[in-house]
């Protein structure tokens, strides 16, 4: 499967055409009709203190990939860094100081490790040209939310910093194989892996960050074409189960969380995005590097990430960390 198929999947994500899922009203949010922070509202002092109790050794693990032009990037998207002048300045002062600045051009979505915010994904509940029927988190419409220069509602700057308990579910280890493109992660897979780790579903608490390690991320910078050709991920049933856990976020070692291709529901675009992000206020962290945690069998840790407060943005780049 080619990188062009990858672009086709992204087109499905951006269009968000979900006729089978579009007639269910998912708003107002349990956090209130005006809420724009979703389940980051679970980030309380008590939740932070509970996460710090998991830090025993002081080990910090970076969960994000380096950003550079050679990383897997969808066709038509850009990551370009330039240093004008190289060095940028002429010598300054009697001590002849020089400096460098950079110019960075990039999209956020699917460009390296990044988090989807609540302005990213919506459903069209009427005519495809009617902005009053294009509906996003908490019932906010495109007419209310969108401008060419950014969002005026549901922007990523409205999210609260995340400092919480992280749980790794090592599906590759628990199931005994690397999950392939098109493999639909099931609730049974999750429960089986939790048991293999000496845990159970009851260990998952509201406000936790849940990370699913499939092994697909091992292809990053090894076989970018294959990495982009599809991915394992949760289908509708597992997404509904995850939503019931009231998580702050779900993260994976793939580029879009959802199973691609979705063989069991080929006409439904990105059901995990719709169920988790749009309808339940659960953020999605994509293109994570989870192999280090898996190899260390470190299944619980403090998960720390502050979205870049880019006013009006639909998501955020940046590398989360796990501390244990």
Order of alpha helices (4+ residues) and beta strands (2+ residues): alpha-alpha-beta-beta-beta-beta-beta-beta-alpha-beta-beta-beta-alpha-beta-alpha-beta-alpha-beta-alpha-beta-beta-alpha-beta-beta-beta
